[in-house]
């Protein structure tokens, strides 16, 4: 334990630690947690600022490893500045930005460097980047790895988009060969797991029959499409030895399939998203395009089943899959539900939603939920315990939460470039009071996001 002086002390908070909570003071020096004590402010020398967290919980900042900020090229969809500000307002202190939706996608070192430059200029929280695995770019995997990429995203169904430069889904050979190469490079593959042959056929059938509404879209992407893709990817992982991460899994059956694969020795992690834990297919039908995502929202039985699996410790990560777009791509008149942009703007609400629904409403231990939002993502990217924990020597990335602060989310509360979200109008019973990144205050409730501080890239290479 450091004896001071400290740059900042966070005192009187209930601190969320691995395995439980304790009333502790946190001493911060040089961006790191330097001391944890029951009475630090009164017994240790200090020279900096004191924050009183009385009545609040202090959690490790969430690490959102699934966001689409759409740089370079499509920053008008979101961008690092507004995207990272929304994360700061939601208690999120680091993120991993996905390779698609930017123009061009992040599948070469040159584009990766461009993305790094843009983030360094405007991100207010720490960051790292996914690379992409797609047809025609297998020769770039080694160079991307040398540039610091360890996670490569691939689609097993069409990700949408237009033009020659769009991110494209992998065919089976590209996926198998890419996994072989990435395994040798010491990386892992993250998969959007839906069977393209199933979803494309059902979508074409619905459109041909003139069924263009939300329920037709949901029916075109049934659970079997997810299960078939997961099963194939697990087989490829067994053959190649490539570690896998499954993004935005939406069904109980897919999680259980992945859990069995883990028990059989495969290195695989599984992620779900807040929208699958809050909404159901009825909400997609009722709210319309603002709630469109793929895989689609599922039944109430699936939603409650995912919560059961979380309580049983069978998931690894919760991430937002924040996928914004301009309003005209969501809300254009007379557009088929199949044609509107499929992505939910929700990152800012992730931590509050998970604590509201999981801890306050369902009684799941707060440290278990915190691990899914912080420690799990940090471990997936090899950042733990530098990130994802409140421990001596860890980065002082902290989210201070009011546990009893009911409020209704309004569009005006959102920091996104385009202020639409399916969570607008919903009530949450907890609120982010403040967010610190490496000891620096980046957000305070009622004051907004603090200017001047810039996040740091977390990639080696």
C-alpha positions in Angstrom: 0.0 0.0 0.0 1.3 3.5 -0.9 1.5 5.9 2.0 0.7 9.0 -0.1 0.5 11.6 -1.2 -2.5 10.8 -3.4 -3.8 12.7 -6.4 -7.3 11.8 -5.4 -9.2 9.9 -2.7 -12.7 8.4 -3.2 -14.0 7.9 0.3 -17.0 6.2 2.0 -18.2 4.2 -1.0 -19.2 0.6 -1.0 -16.6 -0.9 -3.2 -17.3 -3.8 -5.5 -14.5 -6.3 -5.3 -14.1 -9.9 -6.7 -16.3 -12.0 -4.5 -18.2 -9.2 -2.6 -18.4 -5.6 -1.4 -16.7 -3.6 1.3 -17.0 -0.1 2.6 -13.6 1.3 1.6 -11.7 4.5 0.7 -9.6 4.4 -2.5 -6.4 6.3 -2.8 -5.3 7.1 -6.4 -1.8 8.1 -7.5 -0.4 8.4 -11.1 -3.6 7.0 -12.5 -3.4 3.8 -10.5 -5.2 2.5 -7.4 -2.5 3.0 -4.8 -4.4 2.2 -1.5 -7.6 0.6 -0.3 -8.4 1.3 3.3 -11.4 1.5 5.7 -10.3 5.0 6.8 -7.8 6.3 4.3 -8.7 9.9 4.3 -8.1 10.3 8.0 -5.1 8.1 8.4 -3.0 8.5 5.3 -1.3 11.7 3.9 -2.9 13.1 0.8 -2.4 16.2 -1.4 -5.2 15.9 -4.0 -9.0 16.0 -4.2 -11.4 14.1 -2.1 -14.6 12.7 -3.5 -17.3 11.6 -1.1 -19.1 8.5 -2.4 -21.3 8.0 0.7 -24.4 6.0 -0.2 -22.9 5.0 -3.5 -21.4 1.8 -4.9 -18.0 2.1 -6.6 -17.5 -0.4 -9.4 -14.7 -1.1 -11.9 -15.6 0.9 -15.0 -17.4 -1.2 -17.6 -15.3 -2.3 -20.6 -17.6 -2.4 -23.6 -15.9 -4.7 -26.1 -18.6 -4.4 -28.8 -19.2 -0.9 -30.1 -19.5 0.5 -33.7 -18.3 4.1 -33.8 -18.0 4.0 -37.6 -14.6 5.7 -38.0 -13.1 6.3 -40.4 -15.4 7.5 -43.1 -18.8 7.4 -41.4 -18.1 9.5 -38.3 -21.4 11.3 -39.0 -23.1 8.1 -37.8 -21.4 8.4 -34.4 -17.7 9.0 -34.2 -15.2 8.6 -31.4 -16.0 12.0 -29.8 -19.8 11.5 -29.2 -19.5 7.7 -28.8 -16.9 7.8 -26.1 -18.7 10.7 -24.3 -21.8 8.5 -24.1 -19.7 5.7 -22.7 -18.3 8.0 -20.0 -21.8 9.1 -19.1 -22.7 5.4 -18.7 -19.8 4.4 -16.3 -17.8 2.8 -19.2 -14.1 3.5 -19.1 -12.7 1.5 -22.0 -14.0 0.0 -25.3 -13.1 -2.1 -28.2 -14.3 -0.7 -31.5 -15.5 -3.1 -34.2 -13.9 -3.2 -37.7 -17.1 -2.8 -39.8 -19.3 0.1 -40.7 -16.2 2.3 -41.1 -15.3 3.1 -44.7 -13.0 1.4 -45.4 -13.3 -1.4 -42.8 -10.4 -2.2 -40.4 -8.8 -5.1 -42.3 -5.4 -3.5 -43.0 -2.7 -1.9 -40.9 -3.1 1.4 -42.8 -6.7 1.7 -41.8 -5.9 0.6 -38.3 -3.4 3.5 -38.0 -6.0 5.9 -39.3 -8.5 4.7 -36.7 -5.9 5.0 -33.9 -5.1 8.6 -35.0 -8.8 9.6 -34.9 -9.4 8.0 -31.5 -6.3 9.7 -30.0 -7.7 13.1 -31.1 -11.2 12.7 -29.5 -11.8 9.7 -27.3 -12.5 10.6 -23.7 -12.1 7.0 -22.4 -9.5 4.3 -23.2 -9.8 2.1 -26.3 -8.6 -0.7 -28.5 -9.7 -2.1 -31.8 -10.9 -5.3 -33.4 -9.5 -6.4 -36.7 -11.6 -8.0 -39.4 -11.6 -11.5 -40.9 -13.2 -11.4 -44.4 -12.7 -12.8 -47.9 -9.8 -11.4 -49.8 -7.9 -10.2 -46.7 -6.3 -13.3 -45.3 -2.9 -12.0 -46.4 -3.4 -9.1 -44.0 -3.9 -11.1 -40.8 -0.2 -11.4 -39.9 0.4 -7.6 -40.4 -2.6 -6.8 -38.3 -1.4 -9.1 -35.6 2.1 -7.4 -35.6 0.2 -4.0 -35.3 -1.3 -5.2 -32.0 -4.6 -6.8 -33.1 -5.5 -9.9 -31.1 -9.3 -10.1 -31.8 -10.6 -10.6 -35.3 -14.3 -10.2 -36.1 -16.0 -12.3 -38.7 -19.6 -12.6 -39.9 -21.3 -15.9 -40.7 -24.2 -14.0 -42.3 -24.4 -10.8 -44.3 -23.6 -7.7 -42.2 -25.4 -5.4 -44.7 -24.1 -2.2 -46.1 -23.3 -1.2 -49.7 -20.4 -0.7 -52.0 -17.2 -2.6 -52.8 -15.5 -1.4 -49.6 -18.1 -2.8 -47.2 -17.3 -5.5 -44.7 -18.3 -8.8 -46.0 -19.3 -12.1 -44.5 -16.9 -15.1 -44.5 -17.5 -18.1 -46.6 -16.7 -21.4 -44.9 -13.3 -21.8 -46.4 -12.2 -18.3 -45.4 -13.4 -18.8 -41.9 -11.6 -22.2 -41.6 -8.4 -20.9 -43.1 -8.5 -17.7 -41.2 -9.0 -19.5 -37.9 -5.9 -21.7 -38.7 -3.8 -18.6 -39.3 -5.1 -16.6 -36.3 -4.5 -19.5 -34.0 -0.8 -19.5 -35.0 -0.6 -15.8 -34.5 -1.9 -16.1 -30.9 -5.2 -14.3 -31.6 -8.8 -15.2 -31.4 -11.9 -14.9 -33.6 -15.2 -13.2 -32.7 -18.2 -14.4 -34.5 -21.6 -13.0 -35.5 -23.1 -16.5 -35.5 -26.2 -16.7 -37.8 -26.5 -19.1 -40.7 -26.7 -17.0 -43.9 -28.3 -19.8 -45.9 -31.2 -19.9 -43.4 -31.7 -16.2 -42.9 -31.3 -15.2 -46.5 -33.8 -17.8 -47.7 -36.4 -16.9 -45.1 -36.0 -13.2 -45.7 -36.4 -13.6 -49.4 -39.5 -15.7 -48.9 -41.0 -13.1 -46.6 -40.3 -10.2 -49.0 -41.7 -12.1 -51.9 -44.9 -12.7 -50.0 -45.2 -9.0 -49.1 -44.5 -9.6 -45.4 -42.3 -6.6 -44.6 -43.1 -5.9 -40.9 -41.1 -6.5 -37.7 -42.7 -9.9 -37.0 -41.7 -11.1 -40.5 -38.1 -10.0 -39.9 -38.0 -11.8 -36.5 -39.4 -15.0 -38.1 -36.7 -14.8 -40.8 -33.9 -15.1 -38.2 -35.0 -18.0 -36.0 -33.0 -19.5 -33.1 -32.0 -22.4 -35.4 -30.0 -20.0 -37.5 -27.9 -19.1 -34.4 -27.6 -22.7 -33.3 -26.4 -23.9 -36.7 -23.7 -21.3 -36.9 -22.5 -21.8 -33.4 -22.3 -25.5 -33.9 -20.2 -25.1 -37.1 -17.9 -22.6 -35.5 -17.2 -24.8 -32.6 -16.4 -27.6 -35.0 -13.9 -25.3 -36.8 -12.4 -24.3 -33.4 -11.9 -28.0 -32.5 -10.2 -28.6 -35.8 -8.0 -25.5 -35.8 -7.3 -24.9 -32.1 -8.4 -21.3 -32.6 -9.9 -19.6 -29.5 -13.4 -18.2 -30.2 -15.6 -15.4 -28.8 -19.3 -15.4 -29.7 -20.8 -12.0 -29.8 -24.5 -11.0 -29.0 -25.8 -14.5 -28.3 -29.5 -14.4 -28.0 -30.7 -17.9 -27.1 -30.4 -20.1 -24.1 -29.7 -23.1 -26.3 -26.7 -21.5 -27.9 -25.2 -20.5 -24.5 -25.6 -24.1 -23.3 -23.9 -25.4 -26.4 -21.0 -23.1 -25.8 -20.8 -24.1 -22.1 -20.6 -27.8 -23.2 -17.8 -27.0 -25.6 -15.9 -25.3 -22.8 -16.3 -28.4 -20.6 -14.8 -30.4 -23.5 -11.7 -28.2 -23.5 -12.3 -25.6 -26.1 -11.1 -22.0 -25.4 -14.3 -20.1 -26.0 -16.2 -17.2 -24.4 -19.7 -16.0 -24.8 -21.3 -12.6 -24.8 -24.9 -11.3 -24.6 -26.2 -7.8 -24.8 -28.4 -5.6 -22.6 -31.2 -5.5 -25.2 -31.7 -9.3 -25.0 -31.9 -9.0 -21.2 -34.5 -6.2 -21.3 -36.7 -6.4 -24.3 -38.6 -9.2 -26.1 -39.8 -9.7 -29.7 -43.0 -7.9 -28.7 -41.0 -4.8 -28.0 -39.4 -5.0 -31.4 -42.9 -5.2 -33.0 -44.2 -2.4 -30.8 -41.3 0.0 -31.0 -40.4 -0.7 -34.6 -37.1 0.2 -36.3 -35.5 1.8 -33.2 -35.4 -1.7 -31.6 -34.2 -3.6 -34.7 -31.2 -5.7 -34.3 -29.7 -9.0 -35.5 -30.1 -11.6 -34.1 -33.6 -10.2 -33.3 -35.1 -9.8 -29.9 -36.4 -13.1 -28.6 -39.3 -14.4 -26.5 -39.8 -13.6 -22.8 -38.8 -17.2 -22.0 -35.5 -16.7 -23.8 -34.9 -13.4 -21.9 -35.6 -14.9 -18.5 -33.5 -17.9 -19.5 -30.5 -15.7 -20.2 -30.9 -14.2 -16.8 -31.0 -17.6 -15.2 -27.8 -18.5 -17.0 -26.2 -15.3 -15.7 -27.2 -16.2 -12.2 -25.6 -19.7 -12.8 -22.3 -18.1 -14.0 -22.5 -19.5 -17.5 -21.9 -16.3 -19.5 -18.6 -14.5 -19.7 -19.3 -11.0 -21.0 -22.0 -8.4 -21.4 -21.4 -5.8 -24.1 -23.7 -3.3 -25.8 -23.3 -3.9 -29.6 -23.9 -0.1 -29.9 -24.7 0.3 -33.6 -25.9 3.8 -34.4 -27.0 5.4 -37.6 -28.5 8.7 -38.8 -32.3 8.9 -38.3 -33.1 8.8 -42.0 -31.7 5.2 -42.1 -34.0 4.2 -39.3 -37.2 6.1 -39.7 -37.6 6.7 -43.4 -41.3 6.6 -44.5 -42.7 3.5 -46.2 -39.6 1.4 -45.8 -39.6 -2.3 -45.3 -38.5 -3.4 -41.9 -36.0 -5.6 -43.7 -34.4 -2.4 -45.3 -34.1 -0.1 -42.2 -30.7 -0.1 -40.5 -30.4 -2.9 -38.0 -28.6 -1.7 -34.9 -29.5 -0.5 -31.4 -28.1 2.7 -29.9 -27.8 1.7 -26.3 -24.2 1.8 -24.9 -24.8 4.7 -22.5 -27.6 2.7 -20.7 -25.8 -0.6 -20.4 -24.4 -0.5 -16.8 -27.6 1.1 -15.4 -29.8 -1.4 -17.2 -27.8 -4.4 -16.0 -27.8 -3.2 -12.4 -31.4 -2.2 -12.5 -32.6 -5.5 -14.0 -30.1 -7.9 -12.5 -29.2 -6.6 -9.1 -32.1 -4.4 -8.0 -34.9 -6.4 -9.7 -33.7 -10.0 -9.7 -31.3 -10.0 -6.7 -28.2 -11.2 -8.6 -25.0 -10.3 -6.7 -23.6 -7.0 -7.9 -20.0 -8.4 -8.0 -21.2 -11.2 -10.3 -22.8 -8.6 -12.7 -19.7 -6.4 -12.4 -17.5 -9.2 -13.5 -19.5 -9.7 -16.7 -19.1 -6.0 -17.5 -15.5 -5.5 -16.4 -13.3 -8.4 -15.5 -14.7 -10.7 -18.2 -14.0 -8.3 -21.1 -10.6 -7.4 -19.6 -9.6 -11.1 -19.5 -10.8 -11.7 -23.0 -8.3 -9.0 -24.3 -5.5 -9.9 -21.8 -5.9 -6.6 -19.9 -6.8 -8.0 -16.5 -6.0 -6.9 -13.8 -4.7 -3.7 -15.3 -8.3 -3.1 -16.3 -11.5 -4.6 -14.9 -10.7 -4.7 -11.2 -10.5 -2.5 -8.1 -7.1 -3.7 -6.8 -3.8 -2.2 -5.8 -1.9 -1.4 -8.9 -4.9 -1.5 -11.3 -5.8 1.5 -13.4 -8.2 3.7 -11.4 -11.1 3.2 -13.8 -14.2 3.7 -11.6 -17.9 4.0 -12.0 -19.7 5.6 -9.0 -23.3 4.5 -8.9 -26.3 5.9 -7.0 -28.1 2.6 -6.1 -31.5 4.4 -5.3 -31.9 7.1 -7.9 -35.1 6.5 -10.0 -35.2 8.5 -13.2 -36.7 8.3 -16.6 -34.3 8.4 -19.5 -35.0 11.2 -22.0 -33.6 11.8 -25.5 -32.0 14.9 -24.1 -30.0 12.8 -21.6 -28.2 10.9 -24.4 -24.7 11.9 -25.6 -25.0 10.1 -28.9 -24.6 12.1 -32.1 -28.1 10.9 -33.0 -30.3 10.9 -30.0 -32.6 7.9 -30.4 -32.6 4.8 -28.4 -35.2 2.1 -27.5 -34.4 2.8 -23.8 -35.7 6.4 -24.1 -38.8 6.7 -21.9 -37.7 3.8 -19.7 -37.2 4.1 -15.9 -34.1 3.0 -14.2 -33.7 2.9 -10.4 -29.9 3.5 -10.3 -27.8 6.3 -11.9 -24.2 6.8 -12.7 -23.0 9.6 -10.5 -19.4 9.9 -11.8 -16.9 8.1 -13.9 -13.1 8.2 -13.6 -10.6 7.0 -16.2 -7.1 6.4 -14.7 -8.0 8.6 -11.8 -9.3 11.5 -14.0 -12.9 12.6 -13.6 -14.4 12.3 -17.1 -18.1 12.6 -16.2 -20.2 14.0 -13.3 -23.9 13.7 -13.1 -25.5 17.1 -13.7 -22.3 18.5 -15.1 -21.8 16.3 -18.1 -18.6 15.0 -19.7 -15.4 16.8 -18.7 -13.3 18.3 -21.5 -9.6 18.1 -22.0 -8.9 14.5 -21.0 -8.0 12.0 -23.7 -8.2 8.3 -23.5 -5.2 6.0 -24.2 -4.8 3.2 -26.7 -4.5 -0.2 -25.1 -3.0 -2.2 -28.0 0.6 -3.4 -28.1 2.5 -3.7 -31.3 
